[in-house]
Amino acid sequence: MPSESEPKPSSESEESPASWWSKCISTMKRTPSAGRGRKISIQIGKQRALDMDPDKDLKSRDLFESKLGDASAIQEYDKAYSALLEAEENDAWDRKARPKSKSRSLSDTNERRAATIIHAIREYERRVTFGNLPSEAIPGADTLDMGGQFLTNKERIDARSELFRIAKLVPKGALLHLHFNAELDPDRLLKEAREMDNMYIRSILPLDNTKAYAETEMVFSVLDPNDINTDVDIFSSGYTGRADNWKKPEMQKEIWMKWSAFKSKYNEKFPGGDRQAPTPIDTKKPVRICDDEPATIELDPAETWLKSKMILSQEEAYGQTQTVNGVWARFNQATRCFKGLLNYEEVYRWYIGEAIEQLIKEKIMYAELRPMLLDKFIPANNGKDKLDNATQMRMITEGVAAKQAQIEADPQRSDDEFPFGLKIVYCTPRSIPKKMMQEEMKQCIELKEQFPNLICGFDLVGAEDRPNHIGFYKEELVAFRKTCETKGLHIPFLFHAGETLLDTGGSGDPNKSNLFASVALKAERIGHGFALMKHPHLVEKFKRTPTQKGICVELCPISNELLHLCRNIKEHPFPELLAAGVPCTVNSDNPSLFRNSMNHEFYQIMVGAPTMSLYSWKQLARWSIEYSCLSSDQIKRGLSILEESWRTFCKDIVDRYDKALMDGDEINDKRAELFYSHQLKPQPESQEGQAQEGIPEED
């Protein structure tokens, strides 16, 4: 029986004596020779193995020191660790984008070397260009966090990052999530508006005090001068425009002021730009612009102030008191502000060709644009006639054909730059009544019948923390799908879904998530998908497998950061989505408002997680073509064009950086210091044959 100094096992400590004795009896062992009249060997308690380990008597410290040289144990660890790495490598989401291990072709050799160079440049810039090294010392004023807040880092990315220069060159495939009116900078739209004598502007407050300049919302529109009073003065305390009356027909002649008159009065009041913006904007920095135009658009004080209403500033995006609802409200204001600068006949036609040029310069071969078609009309140049949605679709088709003909006629250009043109995803807000939604769906189907090669999908848009959730329209959406099936029309659902932290479809009920509705309605892609990883069962539906194509997620990382889903790219769930096997694409969403581009998005993906590599870029570009709305033959051709341009890209990276920067597989710091000092001097990007990324940065 155990002594008091020898504690009982926990399983026996609470047992009764009878129970304990029964167990002891069960341990009795009769020796092989035991017979009648012989003694029986009885073992009380558990039998203990004889410990023959000579190290047992060593003191713990001495024993620990002796085990440090245990080669067998270390080898066992290394083997287990390598097996884990190999298993993850063999199952990596981008494994099919990597060269075969035994291939020694020149293109595969260049690709491997380019991958090594890009990894080395990224880690060099993390250490040197941004300089946020692990230390107990408080970082200096020049220190930034690579992969930190985008708007905070943007000026350094644009001016001092070779990795960003590489991101400009990488072939990106297709852009599948781009809102129609958001591809060109406000600077360019403001410049075009100078030529429109009947461009008007309204406010929701009279601009008669300092507070009003910060709080008001401004909207543009081309109007018929005969319908507007000539004496409207937004700067007068008697101005009657308000947020609750601008839709009333009787108010229209009272609230619109001619844009040229507004500019003259503003510039006279504030010649030094005292009311330009919450924080000053440098109007002389280059903007994203085509190479055949000046690299700078100088804005006057009125234009500069209006521009501040069209973009998100750092304070508006990152301010300590900013909320999700607040930043969405500011985002919607900005959208409404520049909407009228685009939605009129002359600029609408001009915009198509310019947007295509911008896409080409960002190494995009095809795009699917998302116009909001709820308004049904845009004004003609005279402000009196109206152009309906079908006319707008015809203008897009004609604009694409004209640009492709221009490219084909230029011996210096290739048809492969933009071989498939544009397609349109019909968008309507999820906030409208059911009856109105029914009409939207009918009109989408009718446009598809008129323009079968243009209309490619249907989407519901708007902040997901506000009503309505997608399932609210389940009757209408099912009828839409059944009608398309009967008519032989393919209009896939490409919903905005999961662009939220609450994930309740604006209902407060987690069972009304737009992600569940998207899967139930057989959506082929979803926009954003930020909240998807909360739902492991849904993740299985999204995965790409040998027997399942999966549902593609249109990643929009910079948009998600600025609209308060995460603080920076390193907190974005895209690495988890990809590691789970969910096919994804990279998208810029609203470049005009966010001051981003596809170049910035690819850069952010690369710095957002250390597991990202050249092959990650390649797989994301491939998926953008494979999950597009192109035909199977077009997808095949698109992948072929991508592969050819990818080989050229990898060779260019090796030629440009290998000898200049590399010492084996690492960056030579002395060469890098000299290289960076020469290569990254400020200059208009047109000198490099590239479009300048982003609009003027705020100081």
C-alpha positions, 0 to 999 in steps of 0.5 A: 500500500502506498505510504503517506509520503508517496501520493496516490495516482489521481485516478485512485485518490478518491476511491473507497478502500474496498475498491482499491483492494479489488484493484490490488487483488487483480495485480497478483501474479502467479509465478510459472512454477507456482503450484499447490503449497507454493508461495505466491508472489504478490505485487501491491500497486502499479509495477514500476519499470527498472530505470537503467538510464545512467543520466537520471542521477545527473543534476538537471543543469548538467543533464540539460547541457549534455542533451544540447549535443544530441544529434539524433534528437536534432535530426529528428526535429529537422526531419519533422520540420522539413516534412511540414514545410514540404507538405505546405509547399506541395499544397501551396495555392500558387504552386501551379504558377511555379516552374517545374523543379527539373526544368532548366529552360532559359525562361524558367531560369529567368523566372526563378532568378526574378523571384529571388531578386524581387524577394531580396528587393522587398526585404531590402526596402523593408530594412532600408527604405522604410527602416522600421527595424526591431528595436527598443529605440523610438523610431525616427521621423523618417521611419515608416512601416512597410505594409503600414497605412497606405496613404501614409506610405504612398509618397515614399512608395511612389518616390523611393520604391524599386519594388513599386517600379517593378509592380508597374511592369508586372503583367496583371491580366484582367481587372474585374472590379472597377467602378465605372466612373472611378478610373481617371483622376479628378484633376483630369475631369476638372480640366475637361469641365473648364470647356463646358459653359453649361456646367453647374454646381450646387451645395447643401449649405450656403458657403457663408461661414468657415464651418460650411466649407468643411461640412457641405456636399458639392455636386456637379451637373450639365444643365440647360441654362434656360432652366436655371436662374442666373442670379444663384449665389452659393456664397450668399446667406440667402442660398436655399439649397439643402440636403432635404430639398435638392430633389424637388422640381421647383427647387432646381432653378434656385440651387444650381450656380454656373461653375465658371461663375462659382470659380470666379467668385471663389478665386476672388475670395480666396486667391491664396487658396485659404479654403482649398482643403482640410489639408493643402494639396500640392497641385503641381505634382504629376498625376496619372496621365497619358504620355501624350499630355502634359505631366502636370495639371495645375488647378486653381484654388476653386478646383483644388478645394472641389478636388478635396471633396472628391478624395479621401484625406489621411485624416478622413481615412485614419482619424482617431474619431472616424467610424465605419459609418462616417467614412462610408458617408464621406466616401458616398459624398465623394462619389456624388461630387465627381459623378456629374463631371463624368456623366455627360455626353462629351466627357462620357465618350472621351472617358472610354478611350482615356480609361482604356489607355490608363488600363493598358499603362497599368498592364491590364489587358481586359476589364469589367466595369461597374456603372450605376445605371439606376438614374437611367439618363445622362445629359447631352452636351446641351443639358436639355436632351437625355441619353438613356442607358442603351445609348450609353452602352452604345457609346461604350461599344463605339468607344472600345471599337475606336480605341482598338482600331487606333491601336491596330493602326499604330505600328508601334503598338500590339493588338495584344495590349487590349484584345478583348475590350470592356464588359459591363456589370449592371449595378444597382443599389441594394437599398431600393424598394422591391418594386424598383428592384424588379424594374432594374432586373427587367432593364438589365435583361433587356440591355443584355438582349440588346448588347449580348457581348457587353453586359456580363453580370448583375451586382447589388452595391452599397454599404453592407452594414445598411439595409437591405441584405441580398436575401431581401430580394430573393424572390426577384433574384430567383425570378431573374435567374429563371428568366435568364435560363429560359431566354438562354442568357448568361448574366451571372451574379457578381455580388458585393458580399463580405465587405463588412465586419458585422456581416449581417447584411445591414439587418443585425441578424448574422443569419442574413449574411450576404455571403450565404445568400451569394452562395445560395444564389450560385454567384460566380464571383463576389466583390471583397469577401473580407468576412468570408473566413468567419464561415468555414463551411462557406469557405469549402464552397468557395475553394477551387478543387479538381472537381469544383471551380469554386467562387472567385473573390475580387480582392480590393485591399486598399479599399478595405483599408480606407473604408475601415475593415482593417488598419493596413494590408498586413491585417487584411485576410487575403493570405488566409483566403489564398492559403485556404484554396479560395481563388482570388483576383486583385482589383482597384475598386475606386482609384479616383477616390482612393488615389490608388492604381492596380500598380499600388494594389499589386505592390500592397499584396507583395508587402502584405505577407512574407509568403507572397512571391513573384509566383503569387503575382502570376497566379493572381493574374491567371485567375483574373483571366480564368474567372472573367466573363470572357468566352473559353476561347478568349480565356485561352488566348488571354492566358497565352498572351499573359504567359508571353508577356510574363517571360518578357517581364522576368527577363527584364527584371533579371537584366535590370537588377541582377548585376546592378544589385545582387550578390548571390541571392542577397542585395549588396548594400553598397551597390544598392545605395548607389543604385537607389540614389541614381534611379529614384530621383524625382521625375515625371513618370512619362520620362520612363514610358509609364503613367504616373501613379496617383493624384497629387499627394497631400503634404 
